[in-house]
Amino acid sequence: MDLLHTALNLFLPPAGIFFLVTISPTLAFIKACQWLLSYVFCENIYRKVVIITGASSGIGEHYVQHLAYQYGERGARLVLVARRDDLLRRVADRARKRGAKDVLVIPADVARKEECKRVIDETIDRFGRLDHLVNNAGVTHSFFFEEATDTSAFTPLIDITFWGDVYPTYYALPHLRRTRGKILVTASVASWLPYPRMSMYNSAKAAIFNLYETLRVELGSDVGVTIAMPGWIESEMTKGKFVSPEGDAALKPEQRDVDVGPFPVAYAEECAQAIVTGALRGKHYVIYPFWYSTLLLYRVFAPELLEWSYRLLFVSKAPGTDEPPSKIILKTTGAQPHLYPSSIQKAE
């Protein structure tokens, strides 16, 4: 067996590279045709039924609300799911004003499978169908892995960020198959970028990414899957709400520094528009802002350089200080990631 693997190690890498180079022109032509066709045959979502989870928590306070508005402007019928009923109803009112044909509000905790089943059942009882499932629930943290004083700090993060996508998908799939619907999931660039102080969140998002990559293979053309990978987007997270390292399951309400360093925080409205448009065009992936794709190249071809850069920016101490260079950059430029003109205000 060792001899066989040795032979495969010697033969397959050069053979694989040769085949990839040979077939690249054909693949490029096919992708170009798919790109052009996506603009011609963009899905009409008018009066179709869309479930959106996480519409009032974590990244949801801005980005997910604008996902609802984007679907609403296209005349969809919406089901908004999150734990905070009051905020859900405000989002529902705005979505109706934007053009949503009907909006159903379902307060629920997507980390609990029985509540996810209830969400799907209530949706089918009300509308009789399901066309899009948009999974977004998630919370993050801002502490080093070793700083956690209680491992229970990890539990709510994994429950919401991972299982909060798994359970709705599991119960929605039979209905999505019947309508040949779509799943739009927010995986974040954190699923492949090694952001320090976010180890468990990154891990949960990486699990989400691989789950839906596998589902795309398993489901084939029956159900479309779009994986959205936004970078730093205006949200409760970039305003400083995190799971505590002491194990408190609740998001911390106080404003705290968000160590995003030199990375700008993008508007949620523009991000939501790009991602919904990508899903309706049948794209497999949507990275927003697009310049993060450059970092993906480094992740594949020069991971050591990416690791060194992130450690230098976010972990190492700047000379003569007790702070990382990323925080020094913020203070020097006067940029504060949670002090931006909110596009939610523009939406109102």
C-alpha positions in Angstrom: 0.0 0.0 0.0 2.9 2.4 0.8 4.3 1.7 -2.7 0.9 2.5 -4.3 0.6 5.8 -2.5 4.2 6.7 -3.4 3.4 6.1 -7.1 0.2 8.2 -6.8 2.1 11.0 -5.1 4.6 11.0 -8.0 2.0 10.7 -10.8 -1.2 12.5 -9.8 0.1 16.0 -8.9 1.8 16.7 -12.3 -1.0 14.9 -14.1 -3.6 16.9 -12.3 -1.8 20.2 -13.1 -1.5 19.2 -16.7 -5.1 18.3 -17.0 -6.2 21.6 -15.3 -4.1 23.7 -17.6 -5.4 21.8 -20.6 -9.0 22.2 -19.7 -8.8 25.8 -18.4 -9.8 27.5 -21.7 -12.9 25.3 -21.9 -13.8 26.1 -18.3 -13.2 29.8 -18.8 -15.6 29.7 -21.8 -18.3 27.8 -19.9 -18.0 30.2 -16.9 -18.3 33.2 -19.2 -21.4 31.8 -20.8 -22.9 31.1 -17.3 -22.1 34.7 -16.3 -23.8 36.1 -19.3 -26.8 33.9 -19.0 -27.2 34.8 -15.3 -27.9 38.4 -16.4 -30.5 37.3 -18.9 -32.3 34.7 -16.8 -32.2 36.3 -13.3 -34.9 34.7 -11.1 -38.2 36.6 -10.7 -39.0 36.4 -7.0 -42.4 38.1 -7.2 -44.9 36.6 -4.7 -42.5 33.8 -3.9 -42.0 32.8 -0.3 -38.8 33.6 1.5 -37.8 32.7 5.0 -35.1 35.0 6.5 -33.5 33.9 9.8 -31.5 36.1 12.2 -33.4 39.3 11.3 -32.9 40.9 14.7 -29.6 39.7 16.2 -25.9 39.5 15.6 -25.1 40.7 12.1 -28.9 41.0 11.6 -29.6 44.5 12.8 -28.4 46.0 9.6 -27.4 43.5 6.9 -30.2 41.0 7.3 -32.8 43.7 7.6 -31.6 44.9 4.2 -31.8 41.4 2.8 -35.5 41.6 3.8 -35.9 45.0 2.1 -34.2 43.7 -1.1 -36.5 40.7 -1.3 -39.4 43.0 -0.4 -38.6 45.5 -3.2 -38.9 42.5 -5.6 -42.4 41.7 -4.4 -41.6 38.6 -2.4 -43.7 37.3 0.5 -41.5 37.2 3.6 -41.2 35.2 6.8 -38.9 36.9 9.3 -37.5 34.8 12.1 -35.5 35.9 15.1 -35.8 36.1 18.9 -36.7 39.8 19.2 -40.4 40.3 18.3 -40.4 44.1 18.6 -37.5 44.6 16.1 -38.9 41.9 13.8 -42.2 43.9 13.5 -40.4 47.1 12.7 -38.5 45.3 10.0 -41.7 43.8 8.7 -43.4 47.3 8.5 -40.4 48.7 6.5 -40.4 45.6 4.2 -44.1 46.1 3.4 -43.4 49.8 2.6 -40.6 48.6 0.3 -43.1 46.4 -1.7 -43.2 43.0 0.1 -46.6 41.4 -0.8 -47.0 39.8 2.6 -44.9 39.5 5.8 -45.2 36.9 8.5 -43.3 37.4 11.7 -42.3 34.4 13.7 -40.3 34.9 17.0 -38.1 31.8 17.4 -34.8 30.6 18.6 -33.1 28.9 15.6 -30.7 27.2 17.9 -33.6 24.9 19.0 -34.7 22.4 16.5 -38.3 22.2 17.6 -38.7 25.9 17.0 -37.1 25.6 13.6 -39.7 22.9 12.7 -42.4 25.2 14.0 -41.1 28.0 11.7 -41.3 25.8 8.6 -44.7 24.4 9.6 -46.2 27.9 10.1 -44.8 29.1 6.8 -46.3 26.2 4.9 -49.6 26.6 6.8 -49.7 30.3 5.8 -48.4 30.2 2.3 -48.5 26.6 1.1 -44.9 26.7 -0.3 -41.3 27.8 0.3 -39.0 29.1 -2.4 -36.0 30.6 -0.6 -34.4 29.9 2.7 -32.0 32.7 3.8 -29.9 31.6 6.8 -28.0 34.4 8.7 -28.2 33.8 12.5 -24.9 34.2 14.2 -23.0 35.8 17.0 -19.2 36.2 17.5 -16.6 36.9 20.2 -13.6 39.1 20.6 -11.2 37.3 22.8 -8.3 34.9 22.3 -9.1 31.2 22.7 -6.9 31.0 25.8 -8.6 33.9 27.4 -11.9 32.1 27.8 -12.4 31.4 31.6 -15.3 29.1 31.0 -15.8 26.9 28.0 -19.5 27.5 28.2 -18.7 30.7 26.4 -18.4 28.7 23.2 -21.8 26.9 23.5 -24.2 29.7 22.5 -21.9 30.8 19.7 -21.9 27.3 18.1 -25.5 26.7 18.9 -26.7 29.9 17.1 -24.0 30.2 14.4 -23.9 26.5 13.3 -27.0 24.7 14.5 -29.0 27.9 13.7 -28.4 27.2 10.0 -28.5 23.4 10.2 -32.0 23.0 11.7 -33.9 25.4 9.4 -32.2 23.8 6.4 -33.1 20.3 7.5 -36.8 21.0 7.9 -37.0 23.2 4.8 -35.4 20.9 2.3 -38.4 18.8 1.4 -40.4 22.0 0.6 -37.5 23.6 -1.3 -37.2 20.4 -3.4 -40.8 20.7 -4.5 -40.4 24.3 -5.7 -36.8 23.8 -6.9 -36.0 26.6 -4.6 -32.8 28.1 -3.2 -30.8 28.4 -0.1 -28.8 31.5 0.6 -26.5 31.2 3.6 -24.1 33.8 5.1 -20.8 32.0 5.7 -18.6 35.2 6.0 -15.0 35.6 4.8 -14.2 34.4 8.4 -14.8 30.9 7.1 -11.4 31.0 5.4 -9.6 34.0 6.9 -7.7 33.5 10.2 -9.1 36.5 12.1 -7.5 36.5 15.6 -9.9 36.7 18.6 -12.6 35.0 16.6 -11.4 31.4 16.6 -14.7 29.7 17.5 -16.7 32.0 15.2 -14.3 31.3 12.4 -14.6 27.6 13.0 -18.4 27.7 13.0 -18.5 29.6 9.8 -16.0 27.2 8.2 -18.3 24.4 9.2 -21.2 26.2 7.6 -19.2 26.7 4.4 -18.4 23.0 4.1 -21.9 21.9 5.0 -23.4 23.9 2.1 -20.6 22.9 -0.3 -21.5 19.3 0.4 -25.3 19.9 0.2 -24.7 21.5 -3.2 -23.2 18.2 -4.4 -26.0 16.1 -2.7 -28.9 18.2 -3.9 -27.7 18.7 -7.5 -30.0 21.0 -9.5 -33.0 20.3 -7.2 -32.1 23.1 -4.8 -29.7 26.0 -5.6 -27.1 27.0 -3.0 -25.5 30.4 -2.8 -22.8 30.9 -0.1 -22.4 34.6 0.8 -19.1 35.7 2.2 -19.3 39.3 3.4 -16.4 41.0 5.0 -16.8 43.6 7.8 -20.3 44.9 7.4 -22.1 47.4 9.6 -23.9 45.4 12.3 -24.2 44.8 16.0 -20.9 42.9 15.7 -19.0 45.8 14.4 -20.7 48.0 17.0 -19.2 45.8 19.7 -21.7 43.1 20.8 -20.1 39.8 21.5 -20.3 36.6 23.5 -18.4 37.1 26.8 -15.3 35.1 27.6 -16.8 34.5 31.0 -19.4 32.3 29.6 -22.4 34.7 29.6 -24.7 33.5 26.8 -26.1 36.9 26.2 -24.6 39.4 23.8 -22.9 42.2 25.7 -24.9 45.4 25.2 -22.0 47.9 25.9 -20.0 49.5 23.1 -16.5 47.9 22.8 -13.6 48.3 20.5 -13.8 46.1 17.5 -10.3 45.3 16.3 -10.9 45.3 12.5 -7.7 47.2 11.9 -7.2 48.7 8.5 -10.2 46.9 7.0 -13.1 49.3 6.2 -16.6 48.5 7.3 -19.0 48.3 4.3 -22.6 49.5 4.1 -25.1 46.8 4.8 -27.5 48.0 2.2 -25.0 47.6 -0.6 -23.9 44.2 0.7 -27.4 42.9 0.9 -28.2 44.1 -2.7 -25.1 42.4 -4.1 -25.8 39.1 -2.3 -29.6 38.9 -3.1 -28.8 39.7 -6.7 -26.1 37.0 -6.8 -28.5 34.5 -5.3 -31.2 35.3 -7.9 -28.7 34.9 -10.7 -27.8 31.5 -9.3 -24.2 32.3 -8.3 -22.5 29.7 -6.1 -20.5 32.3 -4.2 -20.8 36.0 -3.5 -17.8 37.7 -1.8 -18.5 41.3 -0.7 -16.6 43.6 -0.9 -15.1 41.9 -3.9 -11.5 42.9 -3.0 -11.5 40.2 -0.3 -11.1 37.8 -3.2 -7.4 38.9 -3.3 -7.0 37.5 0.2 -8.5 34.2 -0.9 -5.7 33.9 -3.4 -3.2 34.3 -0.5 -5.2 31.8 1.5 -4.7 29.2 -1.2 -1.2 30.0 -2.5 0.6 31.8 0.3 -1.1 30.8 3.6 2.2 31.5 5.5 2.2 35.1 4.4 -1.4 35.6 5.4 -0.7 34.1 8.8 2.3 36.3 9.3 0.4 39.4 8.2 -2.6 38.8 10.5 -0.3 38.0 13.5 1.7 41.2 12.8 -1.5 43.4 12.6 -3.7 41.9 15.3 -1.6 39.9 17.8 1.9 41.4 18.0 2.5 44.6 20.1 3.5 47.7 18.3 6.9 49.0 19.4 6.7 50.9 22.7 3.0 50.1 23.3 0.9 47.3 24.7 -1.5 47.5 21.7 -1.4 45.7 18.3 -0.7 47.8 15.2 -4.3 47.4 14.0 -5.5 49.4 17.0 -2.8 52.0 16.6 -3.9 52.4 12.9 -7.5 53.1 14.1 -6.4 55.7 16.7 -3.9 57.4 14.3 -6.5 57.7 11.5 -9.4 58.5 13.8 -11.4 55.7 12.2 -13.8 53.9 14.5 -15.5 50.9 13.0 -18.7 51.3 14.9 -19.1 55.0 14.1 -20.5 55.1 10.6 -23.6 56.7 9.1 -26.2 54.0 9.4 -27.9 52.9 6.3 -30.8 51.8 8.5 -31.5 55.5 9.0 -31.5 55.9 5.2 -34.0 53.0 4.9 -36.4 54.7 7.3 
